Amino acid sequence: MLSYSVYSGFRTRAAAAVLLVATVGAGLVSAMAGVLAAGLAPTTREQDRSFLVEFPMIMGGWILAITVFAVVSTVTVTLHGRLRELTSLRLTGATPHQLQMIIAVQIGIGALPAVVVGVLLGYPLDRLIMDRIGATGLIAAPSGFAPGIGLPVAAGVLVLIAAVLGGYLGARTFAHRPLVGAVPIDAEPAAAGQVPGHRRRNPRRLLALLAVIIGMLSALTTLALRPDQIYSTATTGPGCVLITVGLAVLAPEALALATRLVRLLPPSPTISGHLARVNLAAAPARFRPLVTFLTLFVGIAVGTLTMQQVESRSGATGSMGAVMAAINYFVVVLIAAFMAIALVNNLTASIGQRRPEFSVMDLIGSSRSQTRAMVLIESIIAIAVGGLSGLIAGVCAVIPFAILKTGDVASAVSLPVILAVLVTGAALSAGTVILATGRFTTRRVLRRS
């Protein structure tokens, strides 16, 4: 099994998406570890120590959680291209646990050099973070800055474990797919995973609902605090993340609802529009990664930036207000960058799995422009679903915070923030779709498919 894991892992180009996620995750977490090392250093001022310890621990924890989530989603997408291989292994006697271990070992072997690169990149990123924090006056300018080796390496090990765990969890659906009545080996990858008449118990919906409930309770706890207490951000921020993650996990249900609404629309007069409508109804799972990561991007960005605007309107000034502003903006930049990379990776892998479909369309006379238009229309619908889900999550999380700080529910809705985030997310998604579709619909690629 180990030999097969090594061989199969290195010949699978789709693993590059997972490795990029691991590299970025390791770089960010190791940078946070360097900040933590500065906070624990004996030469650090006591008034700076609290911030330099708590900030990287909170941020590092969230980045680790997001890394696991991103790896799970990326593995789920890339395994669609290995259905024949996984089914063949099951038919030759491999157990579901063995299949999950194969994928986890492959991810671990591939992620090891990626994590090493990420840790090395974390050093200059760590220095940049410390310089920016020092430039704002939040801490004294660091002298003799030395993050050391122990904490950054430990951070890299944590990311490696997170990647392996993500690979193991991401392979669960495919490993436990029943062979009796399952989709044939030669079936379209997008049709896999849905077995007629078979309903396997899946705690996903329950966990997603639990995350939303806990997030709402965390956000509502804000109302029990005083407006001048800084802890209000400590309850609203995690609440926003939990609500957003819960709705992101419910992406299949959101797509199913969108499919029903699309059916109510009049038929499209164009071939591309008609095919997009048929594809959305037949295989909505293709667009789940887009909806998932766009929901995360929009929800966390809208919630965090709106929360900071409400804080500024309430008259929060001074060093603590500056600290919270710096943390909030930094959180948005890191999470937005991470989600953007995961979004691009998953979209590219998902569209790449449709090369056989594009080849068939080319053989029956469909032009490449029609194929690209079809995929773009499909993606626009998915972008609308992801944007709306993220918007609901971000606004709902900030409403209690806005009531506490300003007494006005309307302040939880900031049109400039919403428009900026939605335009950025939509442009990133649509641009990736256009580039990836153009790459996989060239004549050379279609002939090879």
C-alpha positions as a printed Julia matrix, in Angstrom:
449×3 Matrix{Float64}:
   0.0    0.0     0.0
   2.84   2.38    0.82
   4.56   1.75   -2.53
   1.29   2.26   -4.37
   0.65   5.48   -2.44
   4.04   6.89   -3.44
   3.7    5.91   -7.11
   0.1    7.02   -7.52
   0.59  10.23   -5.58
   3.49  11.51   -7.65
   1.88  10.7   -10.97
  -1.32  12.57  -10.11
  -0.95  16.18  -11.27
  -4.17  17.15   -9.53
  -2.29  16.89   -6.22
  -0.6   20.19   -7.1
  -3.71  22.05   -5.94
  -3.47  20.45   -2.49
   0.26  21.16   -2.29
  -0.28  24.85   -3.03
  -2.83  25.04   -0.22
  -0.34  23.33    2.12
   2.43  25.74    1.11
   0.33  28.82    1.78
  -1.03  27.39    5.02
   2.45  26.52    6.27
   3.75  29.97    5.37
   0.97  31.76    7.25
   1.05  29.52   10.33
   4.85  29.61   10.59
   4.73  33.4    10.3
   2.28  33.45   13.21
   4.66  31.15   15.1
   7.43  33.68   14.56
   5.25  36.44   16.01
   4.52  34.16   18.97
   8.25  33.6    19.44
   8.71  37.37   19.62
   5.98  37.56   22.26
   7.63  34.86   24.37
  11.12  36.34   24.05
  12.53  37.65   27.37
  13.52  40.94   25.73
   9.91  41.79   24.78
   8.24  44.58   26.74
   5.53  43.4    29.13
   2.96  45.77   27.63
   3.59  44.21   24.19
   3.69  40.58   25.33
  -0.08  40.06   25.62
  -0.78  41.18   22.06
   2.18  39.29   20.56
   1.05  36.05   22.23
  -2.73  36.17   21.84
  -2.83  37.51   18.28
  -0.73  34.76   16.61
  -2.41  31.99   18.62
  -5.88  33.1    17.52
  -4.85  33.68   13.91
  -2.79  30.5    13.72
  -5.7   28.44   15.01
  -8.08  29.84   12.42
  -5.57  29.32    9.61
  -5.1   25.69   10.65
  -8.86  25.13   10.64
  -9.17  26.76    7.22
  -6.28  24.65    5.92
  -8.09  21.44    6.89
 -11.29  22.71    5.3
  -9.49  23.74    2.1
  -7.64  20.43    1.79
 -10.86  18.44    2.34
 -12.65  20.39   -0.39
  -9.7   20.22   -2.79
  -9.23  16.47   -2.29
 -12.96  15.91   -2.85
 -12.75  17.7    -6.2
  -9.53  16.11   -7.42
 -10.67  12.57   -6.55
 -13.44  12.84   -9.14
 -10.74  12.23  -11.74
  -9.65   9.02  -10.01
 -12.99   7.23   -9.77
 -11.87   4.42  -12.09
  -8.72   3.88  -10.04
 -10.53   3.92   -6.68
 -13.29   1.62   -7.92
 -10.72  -0.83   -9.3
  -8.94  -0.89   -5.94
 -12.22  -1.62   -4.17
 -12.96  -4.45   -6.62
  -9.55  -6.01   -5.95
 -10.24  -6.16   -2.21
  -9.09  -2.82   -0.77
 -11.14  -1.7     2.22
 -12.51   1.85    2.56
 -10.06   2.49    5.4
  -7.16   1.41    3.18
  -8.31   3.77    0.43
  -8.48   6.64    2.89
  -5.01   5.78    4.18
  -3.66   5.69    0.6
  -4.96   9.2    -0.07
  -3.74  10.46    3.32
  -0.23   9.03    2.75
  -0.12  10.56   -0.74
  -1.09  13.95    0.66
   1.48  13.63    3.44
   4.33  12.68    1.09
   3.49  15.46   -1.34
   2.82  18.04    1.37
   6.16  17.49    3.13
   8.29  19.49    0.66
   5.44  21.98    0.29
   5.41  22.55    4.05
   9.2   22.98    4.08
   8.9   25.67    1.41
   6.05  27.27    3.35
   8.07  27.4     6.56
  10.97  29.06    4.73
   8.58  31.61    3.22
   7.16  32.21    6.69
  10.36  33.89    7.88
  10.21  36.94    5.56
   6.43  37.08    6.02
   6.94  37.05    9.78
   9.4   39.93    9.52
   6.96  41.88    7.34
   4.15  41.38    9.86
   6.31  42.52   12.76
   7.5   45.58   10.84
   3.93  46.58    9.95
   2.73  46.11   13.54
   5.67  48.13   14.81
   5.07  50.87   12.22
   1.53  51.39   13.52
   2.85  51.98   17.02
   1.0   49.02   18.5
   4.26  47.57   19.82
   7.8   48.75   20.23
  10.0   48.33   17.18
  11.51  44.82   17.49
  15.23  44.78   18.13
  17.3   41.7    17.48
  14.28  39.98   15.93
  14.86  36.22   15.86
  11.89  33.84   15.51
  14.17  30.85   15.99
  13.63  27.39   14.55
  11.53  25.48   17.07
   8.18  27.27   16.82
   8.14  27.72   13.01
   9.06  24.05   12.53
   6.37  23.02   15.02
   3.91  25.13   13.04
   4.96  23.35    9.85
   4.39  19.97   11.52
   0.9   21.08   12.55
   0.1   22.09    8.97
   1.42  18.74    7.71
  -0.84  16.92   10.17
  -3.74  19.14    9.12
  -3.11  18.31    5.45
  -2.98  14.56    6.14
  -6.16  14.81    8.21
  -7.81  16.77    5.42
  -6.81  14.13    2.88
  -8.19  11.34    5.06
 -11.5   13.13    5.6
 -11.78  14.26    1.99
 -11.45  10.69    0.72
 -14.2    9.37    3.0
 -17.08   9.86    0.56
 -15.3    8.07   -2.27
 -13.84   5.29   -0.11
 -17.21   4.35    1.39
 -19.11   4.5    -1.9
 -21.0    1.17   -2.21
 -19.97  -1.1    -5.08
 -23.39  -2.71   -5.41
 -25.5   -0.4    -7.55
 -22.69   2.13   -7.76
 -21.97   4.23  -10.8
 -20.08   2.2   -13.44
 -16.36   2.69  -13.82
 -16.77   4.35  -17.2
 -19.44   6.75  -15.94
 -19.12  10.49  -16.08
 -17.15  11.66  -13.02
 -19.77  14.24  -12.1
 -22.38  11.51  -11.83
 -20.38   9.59   -9.29
 -21.23   9.63   -5.65
 -25.0    9.58   -6.21
 -26.33   6.05   -6.02
 -30.0    5.59   -6.95
 -32.07   4.3    -4.06
 -29.16   4.54   -1.62
 -29.08   7.05    1.22
 -26.04   6.88    3.45
 -26.14   8.57    6.8
 -24.24  11.8     6.56
 -23.69  14.07    9.57
 -22.74  16.97    7.32
 -26.07  18.77    7.56
 -26.25  18.31   11.31
 -22.72  19.65   11.79
 -23.42  22.59    9.5
 -26.61  23.44   11.37
 -24.75  23.13   14.66
 -22.05  25.52   13.44
 -24.69  28.07   12.4
 -26.49  27.81   15.76
 -23.29  28.15   17.78
 -22.23  31.07   15.6
 -25.54  32.86   16.1
 -25.38  32.27   19.86
 -21.84  33.66   19.91
 -22.96  36.74   17.98
 -26.04  37.22   20.19
 -23.84  37.06   23.29
 -22.59  40.48   22.22
 -25.88  42.01   23.37
 -25.08  41.05   26.97
 -21.92  43.18   26.97
 -21.36  46.9    27.4
 -20.74  48.98   24.26
 -17.31  50.04   25.52
 -16.12  46.47   26.13
 -13.58  45.2    23.65
 -14.81  41.62   24.15
 -17.73  42.35   21.83
 -15.42  41.75   18.89
 -14.23  38.5    20.46
 -17.78  37.11   20.27
 -18.81  38.59   16.92
 -15.71  37.52   14.99
 -15.86  33.78   15.77
 -19.63  33.92   15.34
 -19.21  35.29   11.83
 -16.72  32.56   10.94
 -18.9   29.76   12.32
 -22.05  30.97   10.55
 -20.14  31.34    7.3
 -18.58  27.88    7.58
 -21.99  26.37    8.34
 -23.58  27.91    5.25
 -20.55  26.97    3.14
 -20.95  23.33    4.17
 -24.59  23.57    3.08
 -23.54  24.51   -0.47
 -25.18  21.39   -2.03
 -28.53  22.33   -0.49
 -28.17  25.92   -1.69
 -27.42  24.68   -5.2
 -30.43  22.35   -5.1
 -32.66  25.3    -4.21
 -31.12  27.38   -7.01
 -31.76  24.53   -9.45
 -35.45  24.53   -8.56
 -35.63  28.29   -9.08
 -33.85  28.06  -12.45
 -36.44  25.54  -13.63
 -39.13  28.19  -13.11
 -37.43  30.55  -15.56
 -38.49  30.6   -19.24
 -36.32  28.52  -21.61
 -33.13  30.15  -22.8
 -33.11  31.19  -26.48
 -29.41  30.28  -26.83
 -27.77  26.85  -27.0
 -25.26  27.76  -24.3
 -28.0   28.88  -21.93
 -30.02  25.72  -22.52
 -27.02  23.45  -21.92
 -26.08  25.37  -18.78
 -29.58  24.9   -17.44
 -29.51  21.16  -18.18
 -26.06  20.74  -16.6
 -27.06  22.59  -13.45
 -30.04  20.28  -13.02
 -28.13  17.09  -13.88
 -24.85  17.63  -12.0
 -25.0   20.52   -9.52
 -22.12  19.0    -7.51
 -19.7   20.36  -10.12
 -20.22  23.86   -8.77
 -20.07  23.04   -5.06
 -16.4   24.12   -4.66
 -17.17  27.5    -6.22
 -20.16  28.07   -3.94
 -18.27  26.82   -0.86
 -15.2   29.01   -1.15
 -17.06  32.06   -2.44
 -19.38  31.8     0.57
 -16.36  31.73    2.88
 -14.7   34.63    1.1
 -17.78  36.88    1.03
 -19.09  35.97    4.48
 -15.87  36.51    6.42
 -14.85  39.61    4.45
 -18.26  41.31    4.68
 -18.67  40.44    8.36
 -15.2   41.54    9.44
 -15.06  44.77    7.42
 -18.6   45.78    8.4
 -17.79  45.1    12.04
 -14.79  47.4    11.77
 -16.9   50.13   10.16
 -19.46  49.89   12.96
 -16.64  50.07   15.5
 -15.29  53.22   13.84
 -18.73  54.87   13.73
 -19.23  54.2    17.42
 -16.24  56.4    18.17
 -13.72  53.71   19.07
 -10.37  55.46   19.2
  -7.09  55.1    20.96
  -4.56  52.32   20.96
  -7.06  49.5    21.55
  -9.24  50.68   18.68
  -6.19  50.8    16.45
  -5.22  47.29   17.56
  -8.65  45.89   16.7
  -8.68  47.69   13.36
  -5.27  46.29   12.48
  -6.3   42.77   13.51
  -9.58  42.91   11.59
  -8.02  44.16    8.38
  -5.15  41.71    8.67
  -7.6   38.84    9.2
  -9.49  39.82    6.06
  -6.32  40.05    3.98
  -5.04  36.64    5.11
  -8.34  34.8     4.8
  -9.18  36.48    1.5
  -5.81  35.51    0.03
  -6.12  31.96    1.31
  -9.68  31.55    0.05
  -8.73  33.06   -3.31
  -5.98  30.47   -3.78
  -8.28  27.62   -2.74
 -11.03  28.95   -5.0
  -8.74  29.13   -8.04
  -7.32  25.65   -7.34
 -10.72  24.01   -6.95
 -12.26  25.76   -9.94
  -9.37  24.8   -12.19
  -9.44  21.17  -11.03
 -13.23  20.97  -11.36
 -13.25  22.37  -14.89
 -10.31  20.17  -15.84
 -12.35  17.07  -14.98
 -14.84  18.06  -17.7
 -12.44  17.62  -20.61
 -14.24  14.47  -21.86
 -17.5   16.41  -21.89
 -15.9   19.28  -23.81
 -14.42  16.78  -26.28
 -17.85  15.23  -26.95
 -19.36  18.68  -27.47
 -16.6   19.46  -29.96
 -17.3   16.23  -31.87
 -21.03  16.94  -32.21
 -20.39  20.39  -33.64
 -20.42  22.75  -30.68
 -18.02  25.66  -31.09
 -15.49  26.5   -28.43
 -17.19  29.84  -27.81
 -20.48  28.04  -27.12
 -18.75  25.68  -24.69
 -17.07  28.55  -22.88
 -20.33  30.5   -22.72
 -22.09  27.45  -21.29
 -19.56  27.07  -18.47
 -19.61  30.8   -17.77
 -23.42  30.84  -17.45
 -23.25  27.86  -15.09
 -20.64  29.66  -13.02
 -22.64  32.9   -12.89
 -25.5   31.0   -11.24
 -23.08  29.42   -8.77
 -21.48  32.81   -8.09
 -24.91  34.26   -7.3
 -25.61  31.4    -4.86
 -22.23  31.71   -3.12
 -22.38  35.49   -2.96
 -25.88  35.48   -1.47
 -24.99  32.8     1.09
 -21.89  34.68    2.2
 -23.78  37.96    2.35
 -26.47  36.45    4.59
 -23.81  35.0     6.91
 -21.82  38.22    7.2
 -24.79  40.52    7.78
 -26.58  38.23   10.25
 -23.43  37.9    12.37
 -22.92  41.67   12.61
 -26.53  42.66   13.45
 -26.17  42.14   17.25
 -22.82  43.96   17.2
 -24.38  46.89   15.32
 -27.29  47.09   17.77
 -24.88  47.14   20.72
 -22.54  49.77   19.28
 -24.93  52.13   17.46
 -28.45  51.02   18.36
 -29.27  50.85   14.66
 -29.79  47.59   12.77
 -29.24  49.34    9.43
 -25.58  49.96   10.3
 -25.0   46.21    9.89
 -25.49  46.71    6.15
 -22.64  48.64    4.54
 -23.25  48.97    0.81
 -19.67  50.03   -0.07
 -18.24  47.01    1.75
 -20.8   44.63    0.26
 -20.28  45.9    -3.28
 -16.49  45.83   -2.99
 -16.42  42.27   -1.64
 -19.01  40.92   -4.09
 -17.32  42.52   -7.09
 -13.93  41.18   -6.0
 -15.23  37.65   -5.44
 -17.25  37.6    -8.66
 -14.36  38.96  -10.73
 -11.95  36.41   -9.28
 -14.36  33.52   -9.87
 -15.42  34.55  -13.37
 -11.83  35.29  -14.4
 -10.69  31.87  -13.23
 -13.57  30.18  -15.06
 -12.79  32.01  -18.29
  -9.07  31.21  -18.16
  -9.54  27.57  -17.11
 -12.26  26.93  -19.69
 -10.15  28.49  -22.41
  -7.23  26.3   -21.4
  -9.22  23.04  -21.41
 -11.15  23.74  -24.63
  -8.2   24.3   -26.94
  -8.06  22.05  -29.97
  -4.93  20.27  -28.73
  -6.46  19.42  -25.35
  -9.76  18.29  -26.89
  -7.99  15.91  -29.26
  -6.02  14.36  -26.4
  -9.26  13.83  -24.45
